[in-house]
Amino acid sequence: MQKMAMVSSCHRCAAARSTAELLPPPVYQWAADHLPLDDRLLSLLRTSLLVRANLTINDRVLPLSLHVPTHDATKLRNEFHRGLPVWLDRTLPLLPPHTITALDVGANIGAVSMLLFASRPCARVVALEPSAHTALFLRWNLHDHAVPLLSSGAPCGVALRLGALAPVARRVAVHYDPQHSSMLARTTENAAPNATGFASHVDATTIGHLVDEYGDVALLKLDCEGCETEVLRALAAAPNVSARIGFAAGELHGCGKFATSYKRKAAHVPSSPECLENVVRLRRLFRNRTMFERAK
């Protein structure tokens, strides 16, 4: 038993050393603080790809080179080929011109957070991501693009928050599957790993807590694979919080061929009652200050 434990320990040390060789020191330290440095993580990093794109934002070209798990590379390339997300392209001109605070809920690997940061002379972006494996790529991309961290005392930059959003603060289970399109991270009360996935538990916070911590929010971006219903219900029950949010934008899931925006009314018929509920609630909360794209 003791010999097996020593072999296992040596094996973990080898995986940790190999991980350290792949990551810049600050990113490796983040990984060591939040993840087991094992062969599964090492495999995820070794097979990752670098996706490059030049996106135009505020009439200037922003070059991006993003580390991404291999199974998500094709989807990201296709998205970059189309340019900025429609909701972001239409919302940015309506935000304050100099300084903004934005909540990026479902930050994924950090593309939107970095675009928001680059869009203003001083942007404070709170990037909330429930999956530690996805957040590692986010941290890696922030480092490679020299984006300041708000936690380091910078007045402008990105705050990487590992956690979920919920109506009340609690612990939630997160399941991450690197072979799932868009690197889906599901937040549930219980989660278990499968052959390709990882399960963990993270703290869930509320929008109210984030607004209290970071101040009035110019943009609330939601793309959290179905958490929108809980978030919007919580906002409807807290008008003092929603009054401190300028615009809401992102993706609504379960909507089929449906979109709502500040420029047009509902197009097509929502594919689920939940989607219709979310659209109605968005209009009540933000009136014409929303821009959401549909997502299945």
C-alpha positions as CSV (number, residue, x, y, z in Angstrom):
1,M,0.0,0.0,0.0
2,Q,2.8,2.4,0.9
3,K,4.6,1.6,-2.3
4,M,1.5,2.2,-4.4
5,A,1.0,5.6,-2.6
6,M,4.5,6.6,-3.3
7,V,4.2,5.7,-7.0
8,S,0.9,7.6,-7.2
9,S,2.5,10.6,-5.5
10,C,5.5,10.5,-7.9
11,H,3.1,10.3,-10.9
12,R,1.2,13.4,-9.7
13,C,4.5,15.2,-9.3
14,A,5.4,14.4,-12.9
15,A,2.0,15.7,-14.1
16,A,2.5,18.9,-12.1
17,R,6.0,19.4,-13.6
18,S,4.7,18.9,-17.1
19,T,1.9,21.3,-16.5
20,A,4.3,23.9,-15.2
21,E,6.3,23.6,-18.4
22,L,3.1,24.4,-20.5
23,L,1.8,27.4,-18.6
24,P,3.2,30.8,-17.7
25,P,4.1,30.9,-14.0
26,P,1.1,33.1,-12.9
27,V,-1.3,30.9,-14.8
28,Y,0.3,27.7,-13.4
29,Q,-0.1,29.1,-9.9
30,W,-3.8,29.7,-10.6
31,A,-4.1,26.1,-11.8
32,A,-2.4,24.8,-8.7
33,D,-4.7,26.8,-6.5
34,H,-7.9,25.7,-8.1
35,L,-7.4,22.3,-9.9
36,P,-5.8,18.9,-9.4
37,L,-2.6,18.8,-11.4
38,D,-3.2,15.4,-12.9
39,D,-3.0,13.6,-16.2
40,R,-6.5,14.6,-17.3
41,L,-5.7,18.3,-16.9
42,L,-2.3,17.7,-18.6
43,S,-4.1,16.0,-21.6
44,L,-6.6,18.9,-21.8
45,L,-3.7,21.4,-22.0
46,R,-1.5,19.4,-24.4
47,T,-4.3,19.0,-26.9
48,S,-5.5,22.6,-26.7
49,L,-5.2,24.8,-29.8
50,L,-4.5,28.5,-30.4
51,V,-7.3,30.2,-32.4
52,R,-6.4,33.5,-34.0
53,A,-8.6,36.3,-35.2
54,N,-8.6,40.0,-36.0
55,L,-11.9,41.6,-34.8
56,T,-12.9,45.2,-35.4
57,I,-14.1,47.0,-32.4
58,N,-14.7,50.8,-32.3
59,D,-13.1,51.2,-35.7
60,R,-9.9,49.5,-34.7
61,V,-8.6,46.0,-35.3
62,L,-8.0,43.9,-32.2
63,P,-5.8,40.9,-32.7
64,L,-6.8,37.9,-30.5
65,S,-4.9,34.6,-30.0
66,L,-7.0,32.4,-27.7
67,H,-6.0,29.2,-26.1
68,V,-9.0,26.8,-26.4
69,P,-9.7,23.1,-25.8
70,T,-9.5,21.3,-29.1
71,H,-13.2,20.3,-29.2
72,D,-14.2,23.9,-29.1
73,A,-11.8,25.3,-31.7
74,T,-13.9,24.9,-34.8
75,K,-16.9,26.5,-33.2
76,L,-14.8,29.5,-32.0
77,R,-13.2,29.9,-35.5
78,N,-16.6,30.0,-37.1
79,E,-17.8,32.6,-34.5
80,F,-14.7,34.7,-35.2
81,H,-15.2,34.5,-38.9
82,R,-18.6,36.1,-38.5
83,G,-17.1,39.0,-36.5
84,L,-18.4,40.4,-33.3
85,P,-21.5,38.8,-31.8
86,V,-24.6,40.7,-33.0
87,W,-25.7,41.5,-29.5
88,L,-22.3,43.0,-28.6
89,D,-21.9,44.9,-31.9
90,R,-25.3,46.6,-31.3
91,T,-25.0,47.2,-27.6
92,L,-21.5,48.7,-27.4
93,P,-22.4,52.0,-29.0
94,L,-25.1,52.5,-26.4
95,L,-22.8,52.2,-23.4
96,P,-21.0,55.0,-21.7
97,P,-18.1,56.1,-23.8
98,H,-15.2,56.2,-21.3
99,T,-15.7,54.1,-18.2
100,I,-17.9,51.0,-17.8
101,T,-18.5,48.2,-15.4
102,A,-19.7,45.0,-17.0
103,L,-20.8,41.6,-15.6
104,D,-19.8,38.7,-18.0
105,V,-21.9,35.8,-16.7
106,G,-20.7,32.6,-18.4
107,A,-17.3,34.1,-19.4
108,N,-16.0,30.9,-20.9
109,I,-12.5,31.3,-22.2
110,G,-12.6,35.1,-22.0
111,A,-13.2,36.4,-25.5
112,V,-16.1,38.7,-24.6
113,S,-14.4,39.9,-21.4
114,M,-11.4,40.9,-23.4
115,L,-13.5,42.6,-26.1
116,L,-15.4,44.6,-23.4
117,F,-12.1,45.6,-21.8
118,A,-10.7,46.8,-25.1
119,S,-13.9,48.7,-26.0
120,R,-13.4,51.5,-23.5
121,P,-10.5,53.6,-22.1
122,C,-11.3,52.1,-18.7
123,A,-13.5,49.0,-18.5
124,R,-14.0,46.9,-15.3
125,V,-15.2,43.5,-16.3
126,V,-16.3,40.9,-13.8
127,A,-15.8,37.5,-15.6
128,L,-17.9,34.8,-13.8
129,E,-17.2,31.3,-14.9
130,P,-18.4,28.1,-13.0
131,S,-15.9,25.6,-14.4
132,A,-12.4,25.7,-13.1
133,H,-11.1,24.0,-16.2
134,T,-12.7,26.6,-18.5
135,A,-11.6,29.4,-16.2
136,L,-8.0,28.2,-16.5
137,F,-8.1,28.9,-20.2
138,L,-9.7,32.3,-19.4
139,R,-6.8,33.1,-17.0
140,W,-4.3,31.9,-19.6
141,N,-5.8,34.2,-22.3
142,L,-5.9,37.2,-20.0
143,H,-2.2,36.7,-19.2
144,D,-1.2,36.3,-22.9
145,H,-3.0,39.5,-23.8
146,A,-1.6,41.5,-20.8
147,V,-5.1,42.3,-19.5
148,P,-4.8,43.7,-15.9
149,L,-6.5,41.8,-13.1
150,L,-8.7,43.9,-10.8
151,S,-7.6,41.7,-7.9
152,S,-4.1,43.1,-8.3
153,G,-5.3,46.6,-7.6
154,A,-5.6,47.8,-11.2
155,P,-8.3,50.5,-11.7
156,C,-9.3,48.9,-15.0
157,G,-9.2,45.3,-16.1
158,V,-10.9,42.0,-15.5
159,A,-11.9,40.3,-12.3
160,L,-11.8,36.5,-12.8
161,R,-14.4,35.0,-10.5
162,L,-14.6,31.2,-10.3
163,G,-18.2,30.6,-9.4
164,A,-21.8,30.5,-10.5
165,L,-24.8,32.8,-10.4
166,A,-28.0,31.8,-8.4
167,P,-31.0,33.5,-6.8
168,V,-29.4,32.9,-3.4
169,A,-25.8,32.4,-2.4
170,R,-25.1,28.6,-2.1
171,R,-22.7,25.8,-3.1
172,V,-23.5,24.3,-6.5
173,A,-22.2,21.3,-8.4
174,V,-20.6,21.9,-11.7
175,H,-20.1,19.3,-14.5
176,Y,-17.6,20.2,-17.2
177,D,-17.3,18.1,-20.4
178,P,-14.4,19.1,-22.7
179,Q,-16.0,17.1,-25.5
180,H,-19.2,19.0,-25.4
181,S,-19.8,21.9,-27.8
182,S,-19.1,25.3,-26.3
183,M,-17.5,23.6,-23.3
184,L,-20.8,23.3,-21.4
185,A,-20.5,23.7,-17.7
186,R,-23.7,22.7,-16.0
187,T,-24.5,23.9,-12.6
188,T,-26.8,21.6,-10.6
189,E,-27.4,20.5,-7.1
190,N,-25.5,17.3,-7.7
191,A,-23.0,16.3,-10.4
192,A,-20.9,13.3,-11.1
193,P,-18.1,12.9,-13.6
194,N,-18.4,10.7,-16.7
195,A,-15.8,9.2,-18.9
196,T,-14.8,12.5,-20.4
197,G,-16.0,15.0,-17.8
198,F,-15.1,16.6,-14.5
199,A,-17.3,17.3,-11.5
200,S,-16.7,19.9,-8.8
201,H,-18.4,22.2,-6.4
202,V,-18.2,26.0,-6.5
203,D,-19.8,28.9,-4.6
204,A,-22.7,30.6,-6.3
205,T,-23.3,34.3,-5.7
206,T,-26.1,36.7,-6.6
207,I,-26.2,39.6,-9.0
208,G,-27.1,41.7,-5.9
209,H,-23.9,40.8,-4.2
210,L,-21.9,41.6,-7.4
211,V,-23.6,45.0,-7.9
212,D,-22.9,45.8,-4.2
213,E,-19.2,44.9,-4.6
214,Y,-18.5,46.5,-8.0
215,G,-21.0,49.3,-8.2
216,D,-23.6,50.2,-10.9
217,V,-23.4,47.9,-14.0
218,A,-23.5,49.3,-17.6
219,L,-23.9,45.9,-19.1
220,L,-25.1,42.5,-17.8
221,K,-24.0,39.8,-20.3
222,L,-25.8,36.5,-19.9
223,D,-24.7,33.3,-21.6
224,C,-24.8,30.7,-18.9
225,E,-26.4,27.7,-20.7
226,G,-29.8,28.1,-19.1
227,C,-29.3,29.9,-15.9
228,E,-31.0,32.9,-17.4
229,T,-34.4,32.0,-15.9
230,E,-33.2,31.9,-12.3
231,V,-31.2,35.1,-12.8
232,L,-34.1,37.0,-14.3
233,R,-36.6,35.8,-11.7
234,A,-34.2,37.0,-9.0
235,L,-33.8,40.4,-10.7
236,A,-37.6,40.7,-11.0
237,A,-37.8,40.1,-7.2
238,A,-35.2,42.8,-6.5
239,P,-36.1,46.0,-8.4
240,N,-33.4,47.9,-6.4
241,V,-30.8,45.7,-8.1
242,S,-32.2,45.8,-11.7
243,A,-32.4,49.6,-11.5
244,R,-28.6,49.6,-11.2
245,I,-28.1,47.7,-14.5
246,G,-28.0,49.7,-17.7
247,F,-28.3,47.0,-20.5
248,A,-28.8,43.3,-20.5
249,A,-27.5,41.3,-23.5
250,G,-26.2,37.9,-24.6
251,E,-27.9,34.6,-25.4
252,L,-31.2,33.1,-24.4
253,H,-31.2,29.3,-24.4
254,G,-34.1,27.1,-25.4
255,C,-35.5,29.7,-27.8
256,G,-35.2,28.0,-31.2
257,K,-35.5,30.6,-34.0
258,F,-36.2,33.5,-31.7
259,A,-34.6,36.8,-30.8
260,T,-35.6,39.9,-29.0
261,S,-33.8,43.3,-29.2
262,Y,-34.3,47.0,-28.6
263,K,-34.8,47.5,-32.4
264,R,-37.5,44.9,-33.1
265,K,-40.2,43.0,-31.5
266,A,-40.3,39.2,-31.2
267,A,-39.6,37.4,-34.4
268,H,-41.0,33.9,-34.8
269,V,-42.6,31.9,-32.0
270,P,-40.5,30.9,-29.0
271,S,-39.8,27.2,-28.8
272,S,-40.4,26.9,-25.1
273,P,-42.6,28.5,-22.5
274,E,-39.4,29.2,-20.4
275,C,-38.0,31.3,-23.3
276,L,-41.2,33.3,-23.6
277,E,-41.2,33.9,-19.8
278,N,-37.6,35.2,-20.0
279,V,-38.4,37.5,-22.9
280,V,-41.4,39.0,-21.1
281,R,-39.4,39.4,-18.0
282,L,-36.6,41.1,-19.9
283,R,-38.9,43.6,-21.4
284,R,-40.5,44.4,-18.0
285,L,-37.1,44.8,-16.4
286,F,-35.2,46.6,-19.1
287,R,-37.8,47.7,-21.6
288,N,-35.8,48.6,-24.7
289,R,-32.4,48.1,-23.1
290,T,-31.9,44.5,-24.1
291,M,-30.3,42.6,-27.0
292,F,-30.4,38.8,-26.9
293,E,-29.7,36.3,-29.6
294,R,-31.5,33.0,-29.7
295,A,-29.7,29.8,-28.7
296,K,-31.0,26.2,-28.8
